[in-house]
């Protein structure tokens, strides 16, 4: 089974703090993603990466950056956390190639971040 | 502009009856559609999918129907069970450029199955 592990399930941070959310996948997937989920807004893509050291902006990249130094690890960074970044953050991965039932996106369990 | 729309934020169904979750899309280049299920405090899990060249795909109690001319798809759950209570996300992929890497998600529909 594919395993996408997010190191922190629940975090509380202060406004202005730098926050790191770590994600590791164990299936040698090329593509990795960071989403945030908010009630009524669904899943919104923040950043994704299709290879080591490669990154692409998603729909809502403002206030975030990412790092992918190793294939299995994709980090989301909040340079200066703000209260509007309080959310559930979801990491995901999938292999290369076209999306299909056999090549879909696998999600981690999520990280609940509260910024106070 | 939202390319994948789930216009019903919530749906309540009696146990044993049919649940129908709807999804509309605007991008005619979408070539694959997926449904994900999400329980609170967990990540979404893949449920069922359909290629744009098909109009129906069935997997046990779950069936997805695609109407390309109407740019509409629906997920049918028969019979509905209390364990089906979750948020269901419709998603689609565009094979062009950066869209080929990712899924575009709807906002989700919260299904409650009442015992």
Interface residues (C-beta under 8 A of the other chain):
Chain A: X4 X31 X33 X35 X37 X40 X41 X42 X43 X44 X45 X48 X50 X56 X58 X90 X92 X98 X99 X100 X101 X104 X105 X106 X107 X108 X109 X110 X112
Chain B: X6 X9 X32 X34 X36 X38 X41 X42 X43 X44 X45 X46 X48 X49 X51 X89 X93 X95 X98 X100 X101 X102 X103 X105 X106 X107 X108
